[in-house]
Amino acid sequence: QVQVVESGGGLVQAGGSLRLSCAASGRTFNKYIMAWFRQVPGKEREFVASIGWSDRSRLYADSVKGRFTISRDNANNTVYLQMNSLKPEDTAVYYCNARPQGTEYWGQGTQVTVSS
């Protein structure tokens, strides 16, 4: 069982920045594919960004390209989502997703609210 815990959400004005953190347990964290998703009430959970074993293997949703950056610190079993130039439409609960081989685990989510 992998424990996944997000932190770093909060309230920020449009144009501001936030950095989300996600800590995942396990001795093979460096082999996990890690991802961020987000969800607003009444809508499906949507993909935001992912990062593979290598820092070069990163994917972003079109809506966040150029504004968000995903990174990982394998020594501390942590993945980050740096969010810049935030917009009100980025308001959502952000979930971290950890994918060891063959399965996946979710965190409890952290609320991000961007005021206009």
C-alpha positions as CSV (number, residue, x, y, z in Angstrom):
1,Q,0.0,0.0,0.0
2,V,1.3,3.4,-1.0
3,Q,0.4,6.5,1.1
4,V,0.0,9.7,-0.9
5,V,-0.4,13.0,0.9
6,E,-0.7,16.4,-0.8
7,S,-0.1,19.8,0.7
8,G,0.3,23.4,-0.3
9,G,-3.1,24.4,-1.5
10,G,-4.7,27.7,-0.5
11,L,-6.3,31.0,-1.7
12,V,-4.4,33.2,-4.1
13,Q,-5.2,36.1,-6.3
14,A,-5.2,35.8,-10.1
15,G,-1.7,36.1,-11.4
16,G,-0.2,34.7,-8.3
17,S,1.7,31.5,-7.6
18,L,1.4,28.4,-5.5
19,R,3.5,25.3,-5.1
20,L,1.9,22.0,-4.3
21,S,3.8,19.1,-2.8
22,C,3.0,15.4,-2.8
23,A,4.7,12.9,-0.6
24,A,4.4,9.2,-1.5
25,S,5.6,6.3,0.6
26,G,7.6,3.3,-0.7
27,R,11.2,2.3,-1.3
28,T,10.9,2.4,-5.1
29,F,9.5,5.9,-5.4
30,N,12.0,6.6,-8.1
31,K,10.2,4.1,-10.3
32,Y,6.7,5.6,-9.8
33,I,5.1,7.6,-12.5
34,M,3.6,10.6,-10.7
35,A,0.8,12.8,-11.8
36,W,-1.5,15.7,-10.8
37,F,-5.2,15.8,-11.6
38,R,-7.8,18.4,-10.6
39,Q,-11.5,18.3,-10.2
40,V,-14.3,20.9,-9.7
41,P,-17.8,20.0,-8.4
42,G,-20.0,18.5,-11.1
43,K,-17.1,17.8,-13.5
44,E,-14.9,14.9,-14.2
45,R,-11.4,14.8,-12.8
46,E,-9.0,16.1,-15.3
47,F,-5.3,15.5,-16.0
48,V,-3.0,18.3,-15.2
49,A,0.6,17.0,-15.5
50,S,2.7,13.9,-15.1
51,I,6.4,13.0,-14.7
52,G,8.1,9.7,-15.4
53,W,11.2,8.2,-13.9
54,S,13.3,10.7,-15.7
55,D,12.8,14.4,-15.2
56,R,12.8,14.7,-19.0
57,S,9.6,12.7,-19.3
58,R,7.0,15.4,-18.5
59,L,3.5,15.9,-19.9
60,Y,1.1,18.8,-19.4
61,A,-2.5,19.6,-20.2
62,D,-2.8,22.3,-22.8
63,S,-4.6,24.5,-20.3
64,V,-1.5,24.7,-18.0
65,K,1.4,24.5,-20.5
66,G,3.8,27.4,-19.9
67,R,2.4,28.2,-16.5
68,F,2.7,25.0,-14.4
69,T,5.9,22.9,-13.9
70,I,6.0,19.4,-12.4
71,S,9.2,18.1,-10.8
72,R,10.3,15.4,-8.5
73,D,12.8,14.8,-5.7
74,N,13.4,11.1,-5.5
75,A,15.6,11.4,-2.4
76,N,12.6,12.8,-0.5
77,N,9.8,10.8,-2.2
78,T,8.2,14.0,-3.2
79,V,6.7,15.5,-6.4
80,Y,5.9,19.2,-6.8
81,L,3.6,21.2,-9.0
82,Q,4.7,24.8,-9.3
83,M,1.8,26.9,-10.5
84,N,2.4,30.4,-11.9
85,S,0.2,33.0,-13.5
86,L,-2.8,31.4,-11.8
87,K,-6.3,32.0,-13.3
88,P,-9.7,31.7,-11.6
89,E,-10.4,28.7,-13.9
90,D,-7.5,26.9,-12.1
91,T,-9.7,26.7,-9.0
92,A,-10.2,23.1,-8.1
93,V,-9.3,20.3,-5.7
94,Y,-5.9,19.0,-6.9
95,Y,-5.1,15.3,-6.5
96,C,-1.8,13.6,-6.6
97,N,-1.6,10.2,-8.3
98,A,1.2,7.7,-7.8
99,R,1.6,4.8,-10.2
100,P,3.9,2.0,-9.1
101,Q,3.9,-0.8,-11.7
102,G,0.5,-2.3,-12.2
103,T,-1.6,-0.1,-9.9
104,E,-2.3,3.4,-8.8
105,Y,-2.9,5.4,-5.6
106,W,-4.6,8.7,-4.9
107,G,-4.2,11.3,-2.2
108,Q,-7.0,13.0,-0.4
109,G,-6.7,16.3,-2.5
110,T,-5.8,19.9,-1.7
111,Q,-8.0,22.8,-2.5
112,V,-6.7,25.6,-4.7
113,T,-8.8,28.7,-5.0
114,V,-7.9,31.6,-7.3
115,S,-9.8,34.8,-6.8
116,S,-10.3,37.3,-9.6
